[in-house]
Amino acid sequence: HSWRNREAIKNEIQQIKGVKEIAMTYGGLPDLPSEPSKLSFKDGNGHYQWATAHVSPNFADLLNLNILDGQHFDGKITSKSENAVLLNETAAKQLGWPKENIIGNQLQVLEDPPIKKSIIGVVNDYHFESFKNKIGPLMLQSTGWEETFIVKIDIQDQKETISTIAEVWNHYVPKYPFTPRFLDQSYARLIAEDTKQKNIMLLFTLLTVCVAAVGTLSLTAFVQQGKVKEIAIRKILGAPLLKIFHHLTASILGITIISGLAAIPFAWYIVQMWLDGFSYRIILSPSLFLMGYSSLVIVMGIIVLIYTCRGALQNPVKGLKVEYESL
């Protein structure tokens, strides 16, 4: 079992060419924290319930977590690591940091019997849950319970390195299949549903634009067909070409503009509801809708203009002839 052989596995993997560093956690990333721990600070002053992550001493170094105050775990002194904890920014701020110096102070884990932990450092916040959730307080501790390997490898020898790691794993743990996951893929799972929704919305948006373009083109053709004789007479009587264009396009572009103005509040409401599900989100700006609306009007205008050019520039004699033949 990997638990019994973890030190041997770790030592052999560390010797593989292409392996830069190896750390361990209980669970995986980003689903790393275990059950929340009930804590008190400074001999019972204040009670907290924070997510807890069991990690090896070099975990923060491997993931390049920035130490904002204090220090990393000291892997050389086992007793110090086991009785020390790192806090993320959110947890530290609940204790009054940075105004108050919390480094060296005691946290008491409310178990039976209670366990005292010394705060040795504060690390920057990072996402360990869904991106929809606000980053919560997290306590990192090194207890020796770690069982999942996190390996940093050289990307140039990626395939060969992973293959060699698989051989080591299968040698020590043949009953459990080797199932590696890249960290970016693990985090991608957190936003998989939202990415799917985004792609669906993009698809329907493109379909809507295509349907609107075809509908506008058909409406323009229909309006123009009903005004063939009228256009011909106007041209014979000397009507300026600009007025003929205006006469053909005004009603269609008017409908496009009015419908767009009516749709913007509804679109804003739908997007606002979707964004409300995220703790970290952009602020909707009217400029976003105005840009999209302006682009739509320009596209529709170009389509209408191109199609009406044929009718407006047509020989008036042919227009009257078509009208006469239709009678």
C-alpha positions as CSV (number, residue, x, y, z in Angstrom):
1,H,0.0,0.0,0.0
2,S,1.3,3.5,-0.8
3,W,0.9,4.5,2.9
4,R,3.4,1.9,4.1
5,N,5.8,2.4,1.1
6,R,5.5,6.2,0.8
7,E,9.0,7.0,2.0
8,A,10.6,4.5,-0.4
9,I,8.4,5.7,-3.3
10,K,9.3,9.3,-2.5
11,N,13.0,8.6,-2.4
12,E,13.0,6.7,-5.6
13,I,10.9,9.3,-7.5
14,Q,13.2,12.0,-6.2
15,Q,16.2,10.3,-7.9
16,I,14.5,10.1,-11.3
17,K,16.0,12.3,-14.0
18,G,13.5,15.1,-14.8
19,V,12.0,15.3,-11.3
20,K,12.7,18.7,-9.7
21,E,11.0,18.3,-6.4
22,I,8.4,16.1,-4.7
23,A,6.0,16.9,-1.9
24,M,3.0,15.1,-0.3
25,T,-0.5,16.0,0.9
26,Y,-3.5,14.3,2.4
27,G,-6.0,14.2,-0.4
28,G,-5.2,16.0,-3.6
29,L,-5.1,19.4,-5.2
30,P,-7.2,21.5,-5.3
31,D,-9.5,19.2,-3.2
32,L,-6.9,19.3,-0.4
33,P,-8.5,20.4,2.9
34,S,-9.8,17.7,5.3
35,E,-12.7,18.2,7.7
36,P,-12.8,21.7,9.2
37,S,-11.0,22.0,12.6
38,K,-12.5,23.8,15.6
39,L,-9.9,26.2,17.0
40,S,-9.4,28.7,19.7
41,F,-6.8,31.5,19.8
42,K,-4.7,32.7,22.8
43,D,-6.0,30.3,25.4
44,G,-9.6,30.3,24.5
45,N,-10.1,33.8,23.2
46,G,-12.3,33.5,20.1
47,H,-13.5,30.3,18.4
48,Y,-13.0,29.5,14.8
49,Q,-13.7,26.7,12.4
50,W,-11.2,26.5,9.5
51,A,-10.4,24.1,6.7
52,T,-7.3,22.1,7.5
53,A,-4.7,20.8,5.0
54,H,-2.1,18.1,5.9
55,V,1.0,18.7,3.8
56,S,4.7,17.8,3.8
57,P,7.1,20.5,5.0
58,N,8.2,21.5,1.5
59,F,4.6,21.8,0.2
60,A,4.6,25.7,0.2
61,D,8.0,25.8,-1.5
62,L,7.0,23.4,-4.3
63,L,3.9,25.4,-5.1
64,N,5.8,28.7,-4.8
65,L,3.4,30.0,-2.1
66,N,4.6,33.4,-0.9
67,I,5.4,33.7,2.8
68,L,3.9,37.1,3.8
69,D,5.0,36.9,7.4
70,G,7.1,34.4,9.4
71,Q,8.7,31.4,7.7
72,H,8.0,28.1,6.0
73,F,7.9,24.7,7.7
74,D,11.3,23.5,8.9
75,G,11.6,20.0,7.4
76,K,14.8,19.2,9.4
77,I,13.1,19.6,12.8
78,T,10.3,17.0,12.8
79,S,8.9,18.1,16.2
80,K,8.7,21.7,15.1
81,S,6.9,20.9,11.9
82,E,4.4,18.7,13.6
83,N,3.5,21.3,16.2
84,A,3.5,24.3,13.8
85,V,1.0,25.6,11.3
86,L,0.9,28.1,8.4
87,L,-2.2,30.2,7.9
88,N,-3.5,31.7,4.7
89,E,-4.2,35.4,4.6
90,T,-7.9,35.0,5.2
91,A,-7.3,33.0,8.4
92,A,-4.6,35.4,9.6
93,K,-6.8,38.4,9.1
94,Q,-9.5,36.9,11.3
95,L,-6.9,36.9,14.1
96,G,-6.1,40.6,13.5
97,W,-3.1,40.3,11.2
98,P,-1.3,42.3,9.9
99,K,-2.1,45.0,12.6
100,E,-1.4,42.4,15.3
101,N,1.7,40.2,15.3
102,I,0.4,36.6,15.4
103,I,3.7,34.8,14.6
104,G,4.7,32.6,17.6
105,N,1.2,32.7,19.1
106,Q,-0.7,29.5,20.0
107,L,-3.8,28.0,18.3
108,Q,-5.6,25.3,20.3
109,V,-7.2,22.5,18.3
110,L,-10.4,21.7,20.3
111,E,-10.1,17.9,20.3
112,D,-10.0,15.5,23.2
113,P,-7.5,16.2,24.5
114,P,-6.8,19.7,23.0
115,I,-3.7,20.1,20.9
116,K,-1.7,23.3,20.8
117,K,-0.2,24.5,17.5
118,S,2.2,27.4,17.0
119,I,1.7,29.8,14.2
120,I,5.0,30.1,12.3
121,G,3.9,31.9,9.1
122,V,1.3,33.4,6.8
123,V,1.0,32.4,3.1
124,N,-0.9,34.1,0.3
125,D,-4.4,33.0,-0.4
126,Y,-5.0,30.5,-3.1
127,H,-8.1,28.7,-4.4
128,F,-8.7,25.3,-2.9
129,E,-12.4,25.1,-3.7
130,S,-14.7,26.1,-6.5
131,F,-13.9,29.5,-8.0
132,K,-17.5,30.5,-7.2
133,N,-16.7,30.4,-3.5
134,K,-14.8,33.1,-1.7
135,I,-11.4,31.9,-0.5
136,G,-12.0,30.8,3.1
137,P,-9.6,30.5,6.1
138,L,-7.1,27.6,5.8
139,M,-4.6,26.1,8.2
140,L,-1.7,24.1,6.8
141,Q,0.0,21.6,9.1
142,S,2.6,18.9,8.7
143,T,1.5,15.9,10.6
144,G,2.9,12.9,8.8
145,W,-0.6,11.9,7.5
146,E,0.2,12.8,3.9
147,E,-0.3,10.1,1.3
148,T,-0.7,11.8,-2.1
149,F,2.4,12.7,-4.1
150,I,2.9,16.1,-5.8
151,V,5.8,16.0,-8.3
152,K,7.3,18.9,-10.1
153,I,8.9,17.7,-13.3
154,D,10.9,19.1,-16.2
155,I,8.5,19.7,-19.1
156,Q,11.2,18.8,-21.7
157,D,11.3,15.2,-20.5
158,Q,7.7,15.0,-19.5
159,K,6.7,11.7,-21.1
160,E,9.8,9.8,-20.1
161,T,9.7,11.1,-16.6
162,I,6.1,10.2,-16.1
163,S,6.7,6.7,-17.5
164,T,9.6,6.1,-15.1
165,I,7.4,7.4,-12.2
166,A,4.7,4.9,-13.2
167,E,7.3,2.0,-13.1
168,V,8.2,3.0,-9.5
169,W,4.6,3.2,-8.5
170,N,3.6,-0.1,-10.1
171,H,6.6,-1.8,-8.4
172,Y,5.5,-0.7,-4.9
173,V,1.7,-0.5,-5.3
174,P,0.7,-3.0,-8.1
175,K,-2.9,-3.3,-6.9
176,Y,-3.6,0.4,-7.4
177,P,-3.4,1.8,-11.0
178,F,-1.1,4.8,-11.6
179,T,-3.4,7.7,-12.4
180,P,-1.5,10.9,-12.7
181,R,-3.2,14.3,-13.0
182,F,-1.7,17.6,-14.0
183,L,-2.4,20.5,-11.6
184,D,-3.9,22.7,-14.4
185,Q,-6.3,19.9,-15.3
186,S,-7.4,19.5,-11.7
187,Y,-8.1,23.2,-11.4
188,A,-9.9,23.1,-14.8
189,R,-12.4,20.7,-13.2
190,L,-13.4,23.5,-10.8
191,I,-14.6,25.6,-13.7
192,A,-15.7,22.8,-16.1
193,E,-19.4,23.5,-15.6
194,D,-19.0,27.2,-16.1
195,T,-16.8,26.7,-19.2
196,K,-19.5,24.5,-20.7
197,Q,-22.1,27.1,-20.0
198,K,-19.9,29.7,-21.6
199,N,-19.5,27.6,-24.7
200,I,-23.2,27.0,-25.0
201,M,-23.9,30.7,-24.6
202,L,-21.4,31.5,-27.3
203,L,-22.9,29.0,-29.6
204,F,-26.4,30.3,-29.2
205,T,-25.1,33.9,-29.6
206,L,-23.5,33.0,-32.9
207,L,-26.7,31.2,-34.0
208,T,-28.8,34.3,-33.0
209,V,-26.6,36.6,-35.0
210,C,-26.8,34.3,-38.0
211,V,-30.6,34.0,-37.8
212,A,-30.9,37.8,-37.3
213,A,-28.7,38.4,-40.4
214,V,-30.7,36.0,-42.5
215,G,-34.0,37.5,-41.2
216,T,-32.8,41.0,-42.0
217,L,-31.7,40.0,-45.4
218,S,-35.1,38.4,-46.1
219,L,-37.0,41.3,-44.8
220,T,-35.0,43.7,-46.9
221,A,-35.6,41.6,-50.0
222,F,-39.4,41.6,-49.2
223,V,-39.6,45.3,-48.7
224,Q,-37.6,46.1,-51.8
225,Q,-39.7,43.7,-53.9
226,G,-42.8,45.6,-52.9
227,K,-41.3,49.0,-53.8
228,V,-39.8,48.3,-57.2
229,K,-42.3,50.5,-59.1
230,E,-42.1,53.2,-56.4
231,I,-38.3,53.4,-56.6
232,A,-38.4,53.5,-60.4
233,I,-40.9,56.4,-60.3
234,R,-38.9,58.3,-57.7
235,K,-35.7,58.0,-59.8
236,I,-37.5,59.2,-62.9
237,L,-38.8,62.2,-61.0
238,G,-35.2,63.0,-59.9
239,A,-35.2,61.8,-56.3
240,P,-31.6,61.9,-54.9
241,L,-30.0,58.5,-54.4
242,L,-29.4,59.1,-50.7
243,K,-33.1,59.6,-50.1
244,I,-33.9,56.4,-51.9
245,F,-31.5,54.5,-49.6
246,H,-33.1,56.2,-46.6
247,H,-36.5,55.2,-47.8
248,L,-35.5,51.6,-48.3
249,T,-33.5,51.1,-45.0
250,A,-35.2,53.4,-42.5
251,S,-37.9,51.1,-41.4
252,I,-35.7,48.0,-41.2
253,L,-32.9,49.7,-39.3
254,G,-35.5,51.3,-37.0
255,I,-36.9,47.9,-36.1
256,T,-33.3,46.7,-35.4
257,I,-32.5,49.6,-33.2
258,I,-35.8,49.4,-31.2
259,S,-35.5,45.7,-30.7
260,G,-31.9,46.0,-29.5
261,L,-32.8,48.7,-27.0
262,A,-35.6,46.5,-25.7
263,A,-33.2,43.5,-25.4
264,I,-30.4,45.2,-23.5
265,P,-32.1,45.4,-20.1
266,F,-33.1,41.7,-20.3
267,A,-29.6,40.7,-21.3
268,W,-28.1,42.8,-18.5
269,Y,-30.5,41.1,-15.9
270,I,-29.6,37.5,-17.1
271,V,-25.8,38.2,-17.1
272,Q,-26.1,39.8,-13.7
273,M,-27.9,36.8,-12.3
274,W,-25.2,34.5,-13.7
275,L,-22.4,36.6,-12.2
276,D,-24.1,36.8,-8.8
277,G,-23.1,33.1,-8.4
278,F,-19.4,34.0,-8.2
279,S,-17.6,35.5,-5.3
280,Y,-14.9,37.0,-7.6
281,R,-16.5,38.7,-10.6
282,I,-16.3,41.7,-12.9
283,I,-18.6,44.7,-12.6
284,L,-20.9,44.9,-15.5
285,S,-20.3,48.1,-17.5
286,P,-22.8,49.7,-19.9
287,S,-20.0,50.0,-22.4
288,L,-20.0,46.2,-22.8
289,F,-23.6,46.2,-24.0
290,L,-23.2,49.4,-26.0
291,M,-20.2,47.8,-27.9
292,G,-22.2,44.7,-28.7
293,Y,-25.3,46.6,-29.6
294,S,-23.3,49.0,-31.8
295,S,-21.6,46.0,-33.6
296,L,-25.0,44.4,-34.2
297,V,-26.4,47.6,-35.7
298,I,-23.4,48.1,-37.9
299,V,-23.5,44.5,-39.2
300,M,-27.3,44.8,-39.9
301,G,-26.8,48.1,-41.5
302,I,-24.1,46.8,-43.8
303,I,-26.3,43.8,-44.8
304,V,-29.2,46.1,-45.6
305,L,-27.1,48.6,-47.4
306,I,-25.4,46.1,-49.7
307,Y,-28.7,44.5,-50.6
308,T,-30.6,47.7,-51.2
309,C,-27.8,49.0,-53.5
310,R,-29.1,46.7,-56.2
311,G,-32.6,48.1,-56.1
312,A,-31.6,51.7,-55.7
313,L,-29.1,51.6,-58.5
314,Q,-31.3,49.6,-60.9
315,N,-32.4,51.1,-64.2
316,P,-35.9,52.6,-63.6
317,V,-37.1,51.3,-66.9
318,K,-36.4,47.7,-65.8
319,G,-38.2,48.4,-62.6
320,L,-41.3,49.6,-64.4
321,K,-41.1,46.7,-66.8
322,V,-40.9,44.2,-63.9
323,E,-43.9,45.8,-62.3
324,Y,-45.8,45.8,-65.5
325,E,-45.1,42.1,-66.2
326,S,-46.2,41.2,-62.7
327,L,-49.6,42.7,-63.5
